[in-house]
């Protein structure tokens, strides 16, 4: 953004839990809440430009779709733990849901 570009402030009221989820999502993408919200808005605006990935990006997308070892997470908490990110910004409710989800996935073998 150019420094000379005029900016306006927008204020919205949302529940605290949704604000925390926005914060977690922004943190996981290493961006600010402001940039995250603006990118989401831009995704829903009409666009006349055709977005075609270059050859290297297209090859990477195809490769990632074929990967069998891609981790799948049942919750943001599981993803944060896997990536070694701090989880204190996640609320207690999401952690409880995650524990229930992870318990279902655990398979114990008898020896």
N, C-alpha and C positions, 0 to 999 in steps of 0.2 A: 504494500500500500504506500502511496506517495504521502509525504509529510503534509503537502498542501491540501490533501483531500479532507473535506469537512466530515466530521463524524457526529452522529446523533446518539443519544442514550435511549435504550429501550428497557423498560422494566416490566417483568411479568411475575405473577404470584403463582408458585407451585408448592406442592407439599414437600416437607423436609426430606422425606424418603426419596422422592424423585430427584431432588437436588443432589443428594448423596450419590445416586446412581449416575447422574450426569458427571459428577466429580470423578467417580471411579472410572467411567468410560473415557473421559478426557485424559486422566492420568495414565490409563493403559495405552492410550494412543500418543502419549507424550505431547499433548497440546493443551491449550487453555479451554475452559468452558465456553468462552466467547467464540473462539475459532471453531470448536465442535458444533455449536448451535448454528453458526453461520454456514458451515459446510453442509449441515443437514437441510437448512433452508434452501441453499443453492441446488441441492440434489432434486428438490421438488419444483424448482422453477423451470419453465419451458426453456429448452435450449435447441438452437438450430444447427449447432456444430456437431459433426459426426466424430465420435471419439473412438479411434481405432488404435489399439496398442501396436508398438513397433515389434519387430521380429523377436528381439531378445525378451521383451515382456510377454509376448504371446507364448513363446517357448517355455518360459518360467511358469505361466499359468497352467499350461498343459501338463507340465511335470508335476506341479503341486496337486493337480487333480488325480494323478496316477499314484501318488505316494501312498503306501499302505501303512507307514509308521507315523502318520500325522496324528498328534494327540487330540483327543476330543474331551472336552470338559463339560461337566454337568452344572457348573456354576462359576461365577466370577472368582469366588474364593479358591476353588480348585485351580483355576488358571493362575491366579496370583501366587499361590504356593508353589506351583510347578515352575514359574518363572523367577521365583525367589524375591518377589515384590512384597512390600509391607502390606499387611491386611488390616491394619487398625482403622483405615478409613471406611471399611465395609461395616455395615450395621450388624447388630447381633442377630436380627431376624434372618438375614441372608446366610449367616454362618450356620444357624440351626438347620435351615433347609438343606444346605450343602452337606452337613453331617448325615442327615437322613438319606440323602441321595447316595453319598459315598458308601454308607453301610449296605445298601442294596447291591452295590457292585462287588463287594468283597466276597470272594469265594474261598472258603477254607477247605483244605484237603486233609483227609484223615491219614495219619501215618501208621 
